[in-house]
């Protein structure tokens, strides 16, 4: 059994599946999506040099039917669809489920459900069309890992024996998706100048600030929602200005990634939590 559930920005939902009222007959766009091949060509060059391949927006269409015992019931189902799938409500979530898997994707309603011209019929067939600006399907279950910090203790002036630091966790995490995945990083204080390094990609994020015991550092590397914040109770402090100028909003590459968490100062209990959603080209 498979079904698709659309949830709008108000939390209202409609289910397309094997059961009434909205019985799904056919769906397209789950696996296939167009791509754009980018190339460059030098003067006098035969052919072209490939640069990149970009996925286009994903088009998803659901063909379905619904029925009623009266014209009033038919009208109710039609009006309910129009209200829930109003494009003016903005982006919604489309969830795919079958006997073994669940995936989600964020979509805009491209075309409201159509209706038969013969509105007196007690069985109506219709089509709704979605566009997913980000074409990747997401695993709704977030993957999370924790790392303990390396605490730097090297200061000037010093006397021997000198303690240079205590090595923390270096761990390998696996991104099981088909492409790179942005991460959310949260770090509970107290500590100073924390850094999360992806040794596999050679990138890091360092925050040149001290985080107090009452504060949590929050970092989101999603290209569409980059954030660096310090959360103090109900207060949210924008902290993008504390980000080291050599830092990158890195993502996990597909496959294994070796991560390391360090800090100039901080107690041994300081923990960084890293989480992400695996992303898939098709399902």
Beta strands, then each sheet from edge to edge (+ up, - down):
strand 1: 3-7
strand 2: 13-16
strand 3: 23-28
strand 4: 35-40
strand 5: 49-55
strand 6: 58-67
strand 7: 92-97
strand 8: 102-111
strand 9: 123-132
strand 10: 137-138
strand 11: 143-148
strand 12: 150-152
strand 13: 165-166
strand 14: 170-175
strand 15: 181-182
strand 16: 184-188
strand 17: 191-192
strand 18: 195-198
strand 19: 203-206
strand 20: 210-211
strand 21: 215-220
strand 22: 227-232
strand 23: 235-238
strand 24: 251-252
strand 25: 255-263
strand 26: 265-266
strand 27: 271-276
strand 28: 279-280
sheet 1: 2+ 1- 7+ 8- 9+ 6- 3+
sheet 2: 4+ 5-
sheet 3: 10+ 28-
sheet 4: 11+ 27- 16+ 21- 22+ 23-
sheet 5: 13+ 12- 25- 14+
sheet 6: 13+ 12- 25- 18+ 19-
sheet 7: 15+ 24-
sheet 8: 20+ 17- 26+
end
